[in-house]
Amino acid sequence: MLLLPLLGALAFSAYAATLVDPAAEEEAMKYLKEFGYLQKPLESDSEDFSSDEIQEAIRIFQLASQLPGTGVLDNNTLEKMKQPRCGLEDPFNQKTLRYLLLGRWRKKNLTYRIHNYTPDMTKDEVRTAIKSAFKYWSDVTPLTFKEITYGRADIRISFHTKADSCSRPFDGPGKVLAHADIPELGTVHFDEDEYWTEGTYLGVNLRIIAAHELGHALGLGHSRFSSALMAPVYAGYRPKFRLHDDDIKGIQVLYGKNSKYENDKEERVTTVAPSVSPTTTGPMPDPCQDNLDAMILGPYDKTYAFKGDYVWTITDYGIGPLMKIQSLWKGLPGNLDAAVYSKRTKRTYFFKGDKLWRYNDFKLNYGYPKALTRIPPNIGAALYWEANQKIFLFKGDDYWQWDELAWSSLHPKKISSLFSGVPSKLDAALTWKNGKIYFFKGDKYWRVNKQLRVDRGYPLSKSERWMQCYNMD
C-alpha cells in the first residue's frame, strides 16, 4: 500500500515520498472536523491542530473503520472518507471505540409524523419503509411507535434538498444521506437529492437509512462495527438485514429488553418492506444470490462485477449501487461471457459469443467489436497474469495464453496442468490488488498462491466474502 503524507501540519510521515493532492488534503481535514475526529476545547480560540492531534484523529478514524491504525492518510483511508454516510458526528469513546449513548426518552410510547414525502416513492411505500424502520427498535425493546397525521409528534420526519432551509444543510447527491437530533428533540431529516428506493439495489434504501437515523433519535451514537445498523457509513441495500448485537445491546441499555424478543429470538427484526419494482427494464440481478458473468480489477483500480445487463463495484466496505453496463461502457451488451483488464496496455476486453469488444477506460476502440478467430466462442472466464503479462482465457477444462501485443498461435491446455485444485467451467477469474489470482464458480471462490496451488481453507463463499452478504435465517 502506498502511504501518502499530508503537507504542512500533516507532514508527520517523512518516510512517504508521494504528496497528497491539496484538494484531497483539504477534504480530509474537513471530514475529520465535520465528523468529530478533530475537536478543540470550547475555551480554545485557536483553529490550528498539531501534527500529533491530526495523526491521532486519523488513527482513530482508521480503527473505527476497520483499517490499520497507522495515523497516515493513505489511499484506503481517503476512499473510506468518500463513502456515503450519516451526517451525525462519530463520537466514539477514543479508548474503547464503543458507541456513546447520547440520551434517552423519558417515555416508551412515542408518536411520529411524516411531514413530507420523496417523489421517488409512493406515499404508501414511504410509510411502509418508515414503519418497518421503527419495528427494528420496537422488536427488541419495550418501545412503541404510533404514526399521527396532525399535531406535533415526538419524532418528526421530513425530506430536504440542498437548497432547503435546514439547521444542517445537505450537500447534494452522495456524501451525507440523512441526519437526526438526539432525544428529546425528535427531528429526522433525509436528503431529497438522493434517489430513495426499497426492494432494489438501485439508489439508497430508505428503510435502512431511516432505521439508522431513528437509532440516533432514540439516543444511540455510531457503532464501530461496519455490519451494524449504527455504523456511520452506508453499506448498501441488504434484503435480509437484521440488527447487529452491538445495535441491540446499545438500545437495550437505554430502554430495556422486549420480553417477547427474549422469549423468542427467532422473531426479532423479521420485517422487510415489500419489494418495489425498479424503474429500469430487464431482470435485476441479486449480488447475494446470482452467479457472476465476469469480474475485473479495471479502470481506476476499481473492482467491477457483471451480471446480466448490470455492473456494480466492490470495495472493502460492500458493494456499490447496480448500474446498467451501457451507462459506463457505451455499446457493450449485457450477459457477457468474460472480461479482463490488462495492466500492460490499460485496455479492457469483453467477450460474448464469437465477438470481442476492446475499450480504453470506458471508450470503445475503433473497429470493435471484432470476431473471435483463434479461440472458440463462449469462453467462460479470463484474467491478466502479472507474472508473464499475458491474458489467460478459460473454457470448460481448458485454458489459452494470449499475448495481446504479439501474433502467435493459441493452443488449449488443461487447467489442471497449470493450476492445482481449480475447478473447470469457471464463471469468472481475476488477478486482484494483492497480486493473487481468484477463480469463481457459483457461490464459491478459490485463491491461488505463487506456486499456482489453491490456498488452504478454500473455497470460500463469494456472497459472504466479496459481496458481504450474510444469511441471517
N, C-alpha and C positions, 0 to 999 in steps of 0.2 A: 504494500500500500504506500503510495506517495504521500508524505506528510507535508502539509502546506502551512508555513508560518504566516502570521499576521504582520503588517507593517507597524512601525512606530511603537505604540504602547503594547501592541500584541506580539512584538518580536521576541518572544521568550523561547523560541525553538531555533537556536542558532545552527543546529545540525541540518536543518532542511534548507534546500537551495532554491526551491521554486517559490515565487511570490504569489500571494493570493491576489486575484483581480480586485482592485479597490472597491468596485461595486459589491462584490461578494463579501469583502471585509466589512463594509458598511452595513450590509443586510444582516450579517451575523451579529454585529453589535446591537443592531436594532432589535433583533429577535431575543437576544439574551436579556435586554432591558424590558421589552414588552411582556415577556412571559415569566418574569420574576427571578431570573438567574443572576442578574446584576442589580442590586438594590443598595442605595445609600441610606444611612440612618436619617430620620426626619430632621435631626438637628444639624446635618451637614449641609453646607452651602455649595460644596464642590460637585461638579458633574463628571469629574475625571475619575478613572479607575486605574489602579496599579496593574502592572502585568501579572502579579500574583493573584489579584482578585479576578482578573479575566481568565487566567488559566484554570483557577478553581471553578469558576462558573461553567466553563466548557467541560471540565471533568465531570461535574455533577450532571450536566445535561447528557453527556455521553453515557454515564452509568444508568441514568433514568431511562435511556433509550436503548439499553442492552448493547451498547457499543463499548469498545475498550476505553477505559478511563485514562487516556493519555494527557488530557488537558491541551492537546494540539488540534487546531482546526484542520481536519483532513477532509477528503472527498466524501466519505461516508457521513461525517457529521454535517457537512453542508447539504447533502442530499436529504438527510433526516429533517433538517430545518425547513426544507421546501415542501414537506408533506402537508396535505390539508389537515386542519386541526380545529380544536375548540379555542375560543377566544379568551378563556379564563387562564390566569397565571397557573404555573406549576409549583405550588407552594409545598414541595416535598420537604420532609424532615431531612436536613442536609447530612445527617449521620446515618439514619436508617433507610432513607429513601421510601418510607412508607407514606401513604396518603395522610393528609391532615384533615381533621373534622372541622368544618367551617361554621357550624351552628346547627340548631335543630328547631323544629316547630314545637310549640307548646301544646298542640292538639294533634290528634291522629286521624280525624275525619276532615279532609281537605277538599275544597272545590277548585275547579279550574274552568277557564273560559278561553275559547279561541276567538280572538278579536278580528282577524282577517285570514285569508286563505291564499295559498300559492296557486297561480293559474296552471301550474304543471300537473296538478292532480285535481280530481273532482272533490267537492266538499266532503262527500261520504268517505272517499279514500283517505283524506287528511284526518278526518275524525277517527276513523278506524286505526290509522297508524298511531295517532296520539294516545288513543285508548289502550292500544297494545303496549305502548311505551310505559304508561303508568302501571300496567299489570306486572311488568318485570319487578317493580318495587313492592306492590301490594301482595304479590305471591310469597314474598319472603319476610314480610313484616306485618304488624297489625294495622298498618296504614290503609285507609280507604280514600278513594278519589271519585268525585261526582262532577260531571260536566254541567255547567249552567250556561244559559244563553243571554242573560241580562244581569245587571248589577255588578258589583265588584267581587271578583273571585280571589281566593287565596293565591292561586298561580295563574298568571295572565300570559297568554301565548300569542305571538304575532310575528309577521314576516316584514322585513325591512330591506330596502335596496341601499346601495352605497350613498345615494343622494338623499335618502330619507333622514329625518331628524331622529337621532338615536343617541343615547348617552355615550355609546362607544360605536362610532360609525364603522360599517363594514368596509372591506377592501376590494369588492368585486369578486368575480368567479375564482374559485380555488382559495388557498390560504385559509383564513378564518371562516368557518362554516356557520357557527352559531355561538351564542354566549348566554349566560344566565346569572342572576343575582343570588346570593346566599339567603338563607332564612333570616327574617321572615319577609323579605322584600317581594319575592314571588314573581319576578319578570323573567320570561324566557323568549329570546329573540332568535330568529333564523334569517340567514342571508338570502334574500329573494333572488339575487343574481346567480345562485346555484340552480342546477336542474334537479328538482326534488322528485323522487320516484319511490316505488315499493314493488317488490316482487321481481326485480330485474337488476342486473349488474351495471346497467347504464345509470349515469347520474349519481346523486348522493341519496342514500337511503334515509328517508325521513324518520322511520320508526327507531332505528338505532341511534341516530343523532339526537332525536327527541329524548330517548331514554337516558342518554348521557347527560344532556342538559338538565333534565329533571333530577338526576343524581346530585348535581350542584345545587339546584333549587331546594333540595331536601337536606343539604348540608355536607355532602362529600366533596373532597378535593380530588385531584387527579391521582390515578394509580400508576405505579412504575411498571406494571405488568402489561406488555404490549397486547396480550389477548383479552385483557379485562375491558369491560364496557367503559370504565372510567379512565382508560388510557387517553392521554391528550391528543394523540394522532389518530385520525380516522383510518381504519383498516379495511374499509370497503364492505360491500353487501355480503352478509352471511345468512343463508336461508334458515339454518337451524341454530341461530345464535342463542346462547344462554349466558347468564351471568357467571362471571369468574368467582372463585371462592373469595378473592380479595374484595370484590364488589359486595358480596353477601355479608362478609364479616364486618365491613365498614358500616353498612346501613343498619345492621342489627346492633352494633354498638350504640347507635343513636336512638333506635326505636324499639329494640327488642325483636323477638322471633315470632313468626306466624306459626301457631300451633299446628295448623293443617300441613304446613310445609315440613315441620319437624316429624309429623306422624307419617307423611307420605312424600318423601323427597322426589319420587319419580314424577310427581305432578307439578314440580316447580318450573316456572317460566317456559311453558309449552306453547304459549300463544304466538302464532305467526300470522300476520295480516295476509289476507288473500292476495294472490298474485295479480298484478296489473299487466295487461298485455303491452309490450314495448311498442313504441311508435314506429320503429323500423320494421321492414318486412323481412321475411325469412326466419328460419329457426334460430333461436338464441341458444348458443352452447352454454353448458354449465361447467365451468373450470374445475369444480369439485368432483364431477361425475364422469365427464366425457374424456375419451382418449384424444390424444393430440394428433393433428395433421403434421405439424412441424414445430421446431423451436430453434431460435438462433440467438447468439450473442452478437447483436447487429450494430447499426449506426449509433454513434454517440455512446457506445459501450453499454447499451441497454439490452435487456433480455426480453425477447418477444416470443409469445406463444400463439399458435394459429390453430383455429378450428372452424370449419365451415366458412362462412363469409366474414368471420370476425378475427380480430387480433387484440391481444392485451399485453401489457408489460408486467414483468415480475421483479419485485425488489425484495430486500431483506425483510420488509415490513408487510408483505402481502401483494396482492395483485391490483393492477390499475383497472380503470373502467374499460369495458369492452367497446371496441371501435370497429367500424366497417373497415376491412382491409383496404378498400379503394380510397378511404379518407387519408391514408398515408402513402400507399403505393398506387398511383393512378394507373389504370389499365390492367391491374393484376386481378385475375379471377380468384374466387374462393375455392374451397375444397381442394387445397393443394396436396400434392404427393410428398414433397420435401422442400427444404430451403436450407441455404448455407450462406454465411457471410465470410468473405476472405479477408483476413488481416493483411495479406500480402498486397492485394490490389484495391482494397476498400470497396469491393463490389459485393452485391448480394445477388445470389442466384436462386430462382424459384423454378420448381419442376412440377408439371402437371401433364399426365398422359404422355404424349410424344413431343411435347413442346418445352422450351426453356425461355425464361424471362431473365434479363440482367439489368440491374439498377446500380447507379452510383448514388449513395444516400437514398433518396426517395424519387429519383428521376430515372425514367426508363431510357435505356440506351437505344440509340438509333439502330433500326433493323431488327429489333426484337418485338415479339417472340420469334425464336427460330426452332426448327425441327431438330429433335434429338436423332443423331445418325450413328453414333458409335457406342451407345448403350441402349438397353431395352427400355420400352416405355414403362410408366407406372412404377418408378422406383419408390422404395419405402422410407428412406432416410438419407441424410447427408451431413457431413461435418468437415470442418477445416482442421487439419492436424498441424500444429505449430512445429513439430519436430522435423518434418520434411517439407513444410509449406505446400502441401498438396491437399486436394479435396477428395474425400472418400465418399463413395456412393454405395448404398446398400439396397438390395432387393432379395427377398427370400433368404436363402442360405449364403448368398454371395455378396462380395463387395468388389468395387473397382477403384483404382487410384487414378486421379486425373490431375495433370499439370496444366493449369489454365493458361500458362504462358508458352507452352511448347506443344507442338503437334506430335503425338505419339499414339501408338495403338493401345487400346484398352482391353485387358483380358480379365475375366472374372476369376476370383479366388474365393475359397471358403472362408467365411467369417471366423470359424473356429481355428483356422490355420494361423491367425494373427492375434485375435482377441480371445483369451481364455475365459470361459464362463458367461459369455454374452449370448443372448438368445437370437434366434432368427426371426424374420418377419417383423422387423422393428417399426415403430410408429415415428420416432424422431431420434435425433442424436445431436450433440454439440460438444465443442471444447469450451469450457467456461472460464471465468475470470481467474480462477486458481490454477489454470493450466491443465486441469484434469478433464478426462473425457467422460461424458454421461450418455447412456443409452436408455430409451424409454419404450415401454410396451405395456399397453393397458394402464393400470394404476401403479405399475412397478417401474423402478428405475435402477440402473446398475452404474456404479462408478468404477472406472478402470485406473489402475496405478501405472507407474512408469514402466513396470515390467509387462504391461498390457494384460494384466490379470484383474479380475473383479475383486475389489477390496472386501475384506472380511466384514460380515454383517449385512451385506447387500444380497438381494434387492430390498429397497425400502419403498414406502408409499409416496408416489408422486403428489397426490392430492394433499397429504399432510405436510410433506417437507418442502415442496415447491409452491403449491397454491395456498398453503397454510389453512387448509380446511380440516375440521375435526368433527368426527362423528360423535354426537352427543347422545345418541339413542342408547 
